[in-house]
Amino acid sequence: MHPLLLHGFGTSVRVSGHVLEVSNGTDGGRETFAAHQLPFDSVVVEGNSGTI
């Protein structure tokens, strides 16, 4: 199992076109993943704020 772990204040996940964008609100980092090349099999959200 290889989950995508989302945690921290201001973390967000969005789909733009055929790309998944994961942003970290605390340090401004951002990663993008092509639609058919996701290395994750699940998504885990930890915390009490953020946007999906």
VMD Tcl script that builds the backbone (N, CA, C; Angstrom):
set m [mol new atoms 156]
animate dup $m
set s [atomselect $m all]
$s set {name element resname resid chain x y z} {
  {N N MET 1 A 0.849 -1.185 0.000}
  {CA C MET 1 A 0.000 0.000 0.000}
  {C C MET 1 A 0.889 1.242 0.000}
  {N N HIS 2 A 0.584 2.168 -0.868}
  {CA C HIS 2 A 1.342 3.423 -0.977}
  {C C HIS 2 A 0.355 4.591 -0.985}
  {N N PRO 3 A 0.019 5.136 0.218}
  {CA C PRO 3 A -0.968 6.232 0.277}
  {C C PRO 3 A -0.341 7.602 0.048}
  {N N LEU 4 A -1.170 8.531 -0.397}
  {CA C LEU 4 A -0.823 9.951 -0.445}
  {C C LEU 4 A -1.288 10.522 0.885}
  {N N LEU 5 A -0.367 10.988 1.732}
  {CA C LEU 5 A -0.693 11.523 3.049}
  {C C LEU 5 A -0.754 13.040 2.971}
  {N N LEU 6 A -1.911 13.593 3.318}
  {CA C LEU 6 A -2.119 15.041 3.327}
  {C C LEU 6 A -2.224 15.505 4.769}
  {N N HIS 7 A -1.335 16.397 5.178}
  {CA C HIS 7 A -1.396 16.930 6.539}
  {C C HIS 7 A -0.779 18.316 6.552}
  {N N GLY 8 A -1.133 19.092 7.535}
  {CA C GLY 8 A -0.604 20.443 7.672}
  {C C GLY 8 A -1.631 21.480 7.281}
  {N N PHE 9 A -1.480 22.662 7.831}
  {CA C PHE 9 A -2.405 23.765 7.588}
  {C C PHE 9 A -2.313 24.224 6.140}
  {N N GLY 10 A -3.456 24.368 5.489}
  {CA C GLY 10 A -3.508 24.902 4.139}
  {C C GLY 10 A -3.190 23.922 3.033}
  {N N THR 11 A -3.104 22.642 3.335}
  {CA C THR 11 A -2.851 21.639 2.306}
  {C C THR 11 A -4.051 21.535 1.388}
  {N N SER 12 A -3.803 21.425 0.083}
  {CA C SER 12 A -4.919 21.313 -0.848}
  {C C SER 12 A -4.590 20.335 -1.971}
  {N N VAL 13 A -5.640 19.765 -2.541}
  {CA C VAL 13 A -5.545 18.855 -3.679}
  {C C VAL 13 A -6.567 19.308 -4.697}
  {N N ARG 14 A -6.149 19.403 -5.977}
  {CA C ARG 14 A -7.088 19.781 -7.023}
  {C C ARG 14 A -6.691 19.108 -8.324}
  {N N VAL 15 A -7.666 19.002 -9.212}
  {CA C VAL 15 A -7.429 18.470 -10.542}
  {C C VAL 15 A -7.518 19.629 -11.520}
  {N N SER 16 A -6.494 19.777 -12.332}
  {CA C SER 16 A -6.453 20.822 -13.337}
  {C C SER 16 A -6.131 20.153 -14.669}
  {N N GLY 17 A -7.120 20.089 -15.551}
  {CA C GLY 17 A -6.935 19.359 -16.798}
  {C C GLY 17 A -6.806 17.875 -16.500}
  {N N HIS 18 A -5.693 17.291 -16.852}
  {CA C HIS 18 A -5.444 15.874 -16.571}
  {C C HIS 18 A -4.308 15.703 -15.565}
  {N N VAL 19 A -4.170 16.696 -14.675}
  {CA C VAL 19 A -3.072 16.697 -13.714}
  {C C VAL 19 A -3.617 16.857 -12.297}
  {N N LEU 20 A -3.103 16.058 -11.369}
  {CA C LEU 20 A -3.424 16.191 -9.955}
  {C C LEU 20 A -2.382 17.118 -9.338}
  {N N GLU 21 A -2.831 18.196 -8.687}
  {CA C GLU 21 A -1.928 19.153 -8.046}
  {C C GLU 21 A -2.094 19.076 -6.535}
  {N N VAL 22 A -0.992 18.854 -5.835}
  {CA C VAL 22 A -0.984 18.790 -4.375}
  {C C VAL 22 A -0.139 19.959 -3.887}
  {N N SER 23 A -0.740 20.846 -3.073}
  {CA C SER 23 A -0.043 22.035 -2.571}
  {C C SER 23 A 0.060 21.975 -1.060}
  {N N ASN 24 A 1.200 22.435 -0.557}
  {CA C ASN 24 A 1.425 22.512 0.879}
  {C C ASN 24 A 1.366 23.983 1.266}
  {N N GLY 25 A 0.399 24.351 2.086}
  {CA C GLY 25 A 0.200 25.744 2.451}
  {C C GLY 25 A 1.255 26.313 3.368}
  {N N THR 26 A 1.962 25.492 4.131}
  {CA C THR 26 A 2.928 26.012 5.094}
  {C C THR 26 A 4.232 26.440 4.442}
  {N N ASP 27 A 4.723 25.697 3.456}
  {CA C ASP 27 A 5.993 26.082 2.838}
  {C C ASP 27 A 5.860 26.468 1.363}
  {N N GLY 28 A 4.640 26.451 0.841}
  {CA C GLY 28 A 4.409 26.860 -0.537}
  {C C GLY 28 A 4.815 25.844 -1.580}
  {N N GLY 29 A 5.178 24.636 -1.153}
  {CA C GLY 29 A 5.582 23.595 -2.097}
  {C C GLY 29 A 4.399 23.055 -2.891}
  {N N ARG 30 A 4.676 22.586 -4.111}
  {CA C ARG 30 A 3.607 22.037 -4.950}
  {C C ARG 30 A 4.162 20.895 -5.790}
  {N N GLU 31 A 3.393 19.810 -5.861}
  {CA C GLU 31 A 3.763 18.674 -6.698}
  {C C GLU 31 A 2.628 18.403 -7.667}
  {N N THR 32 A 2.966 17.941 -8.862}
  {CA C THR 32 A 1.958 17.592 -9.850}
  {C C THR 32 A 2.188 16.157 -10.314}
  {N N PHE 33 A 1.071 15.483 -10.635}
  {CA C PHE 33 A 1.114 14.097 -11.077}
  {C C PHE 33 A 0.203 13.932 -12.281}
  {N N ALA 34 A 0.695 13.283 -13.323}
  {CA C ALA 34 A -0.125 13.005 -14.504}
  {C C ALA 34 A -1.228 12.022 -14.130}
  {N N ALA 35 A -2.371 12.138 -14.811}
  {CA C ALA 35 A -3.563 11.368 -14.463}
  {C C ALA 35 A -3.330 9.858 -14.449}
  {N N HIS 36 A -2.616 9.323 -15.384}
  {CA C HIS 36 A -2.440 7.878 -15.467}
  {C C HIS 36 A -1.113 7.404 -14.893}
  {N N GLN 37 A -0.420 8.276 -14.176}
  {CA C GLN 37 A 0.869 7.913 -13.602}
  {C C GLN 37 A 0.932 8.217 -12.110}
  {N N LEU 38 A -0.194 8.047 -11.419}
  {CA C LEU 38 A -0.230 8.312 -9.980}
  {C C LEU 38 A 0.452 7.171 -9.229}
  {N N PRO 39 A 1.421 7.477 -8.379}
  {CA C PRO 39 A 2.105 6.429 -7.625}
  {C C PRO 39 A 1.376 6.037 -6.330}
  {N N PHE 40 A 0.147 6.520 -6.139}
  {CA C PHE 40 A -0.599 6.290 -4.900}
  {C C PHE 40 A -1.789 5.379 -5.147}
  {N N ASP 41 A -2.146 4.601 -4.131}
  {CA C ASP 41 A -3.332 3.763 -4.254}
  {C C ASP 41 A -4.460 4.208 -3.324}
  {N N SER 42 A -4.202 5.227 -2.481}
  {CA C SER 42 A -5.230 5.773 -1.598}
  {C C SER 42 A -4.800 7.163 -1.142}
  {N N VAL 43 A -5.745 7.895 -0.529}
  {CA C VAL 43 A -5.476 9.233 0.003}
  {C C VAL 43 A -5.870 9.245 1.473}
  {N N VAL 44 A -4.968 9.703 2.321}
  {CA C VAL 44 A -5.222 9.811 3.761}
  {C C VAL 44 A -5.124 11.283 4.131}
  {N N VAL 45 A -6.174 11.829 4.749}
  {CA C VAL 45 A -6.200 13.220 5.174}
  {C C VAL 45 A -6.082 13.242 6.695}
  {N N GLU 46 A -5.052 13.929 7.195}
  {CA C GLU 46 A -4.816 14.025 8.633}
  {C C GLU 46 A -4.903 15.499 9.022}
  {N N GLY 47 A -5.711 15.824 9.983}
  {CA C GLY 47 A -5.840 17.203 10.441}
  {C C GLY 47 A -7.288 17.667 10.344}
  {N N ASN 48 A -7.481 18.954 10.595}
  {CA C ASN 48 A -8.842 19.474 10.614}
  {C C ASN 48 A -9.024 20.695 9.723}
  {N N SER 49 A -8.102 20.917 8.772}
  {CA C SER 49 A -8.306 21.991 7.812}
  {C C SER 49 A -7.606 21.631 6.514}
  {N N GLY 50 A -8.051 22.248 5.436}
  {CA C GLY 50 A -7.490 21.991 4.115}
  {C C GLY 50 A -8.595 21.950 3.083}
  {N N THR 51 A -8.230 21.730 1.838}
  {CA C THR 51 A -9.201 21.715 0.744}
  {C C THR 51 A -8.939 20.519 -0.158}
  {N N ILE 52 A -10.023 19.831 -0.509}
  {CA C ILE 52 A -9.940 18.749 -1.490}
  {C C ILE 52 A -10.919 19.070 -2.592}
}
mol reanalyze $m
mol bondsrecalc $m
mol representation Tube
mol addrep $m
